[in-house]
Amino acid sequence: MKSIQSNIKKAKNYLDKNHCVAVPTETVYGLAGNAYSDLSVKKIFRLKKRPMNNPLIVHYSDINKLKDDCHINDNFIKLYKKISPGPITFILKLKKESKISKFVTNNQKSLAVRFPKHPLFRKLLKNLTYPLAAPSANISTRLSSVQVSDVIEEFGSKIKYVLDGGKCKIGIESTIINLLSKPTILRFGGLDISHIEKILKKRILIKTNSKNKIAPGQFPLHYSPGIPLRMNAKKPKKDEAFVLVKKRKATFKNYYYLSKNNDLQQSAKNLYSILRKIKKDGYKMIAVEKIQNKGIGKTINDRLNRASKY
């Protein structure tokens, strides 16, 4: 217990001084900074080499702190009560009096907000007087980090501290829903859309390639291992690594399995780790077998499709 409190105190001290800290979430690791501080937020963009027109997600411990920054509506309340904390990000209307840095939102009148479930991150947030802007802890367009070693691989000693929360349980980013008007999915993620539809009792619109960037994860090139990737492959070409969901009778050195039993949830959790390993193993190209486009399979295909734009 003492070591946990000590680690949280250390992270808080760096954040209070406007430094950036890597934090664990249930989805992927985040690169966190004080969302009220222009200095902290600009450091996030600089470290990630992220375009300034790509908004950040701001993380809160609870709804009470959110009320200082955003207008809340009925659809948000319904989802918050059933799903949060968890792997869902809400787009809400920003209050004029909010202290959120203009760099977080790209000067827009909306804000992407989330309530993370990871207990260590939640404890940290409860010890702060400000929310945390925390995009994924990786260089822009690259694979997200799902464990401490990934964060170090991405940034080395460029960030002050990594709060170690172990390997992320979901391993893929949050689902993003726009609640400014008709509920619309802007990014597939760790939460199945059918679950959202059951709560709201309505069909949800899907618009994951909007030109008006009010949420992250919508740029064509994203989540890339840094080598060419092709989807829906029946077999690999010469010198390609082959990524599969379902175990095959005949297996070869260049075969990489996302799961043992055609488990899409497990496949999503292992996706980034497998793609990182393939790059480290020296392959120059990746082929991925066809993956079912249902449930979290839609999220996996979205990530692979964006990675294929490399």
Secondary structure, 3 states (H helix, E strand, C coil): CHHHHHHHHHHHHHHHCCCCEEECCCCCCEEEEECCCHHHHHHHHHHHCCCCCCCCEEECCCHHHHCCCEECCHHHHHHHHHHCCCCEEEEEEECCCCCCCHHHHCCCCEEEEECCCCHHHHHHHHCCCCCEECCECCCCCECCCCCHHHHHHHHCCCCCEECCCCCCCCCCCCEEEECCCCCEEEECCCCCHHHHHHHHCCCCEECCCCCCCCCCCCCCCCCECCCCEECCCCCCCCCEEEEECECCCCCCCCEEECCCECCHHHHHHHHHHHHHHHHHCCCCEEEECCCCCCCHHHHHHHHHHHHCCC
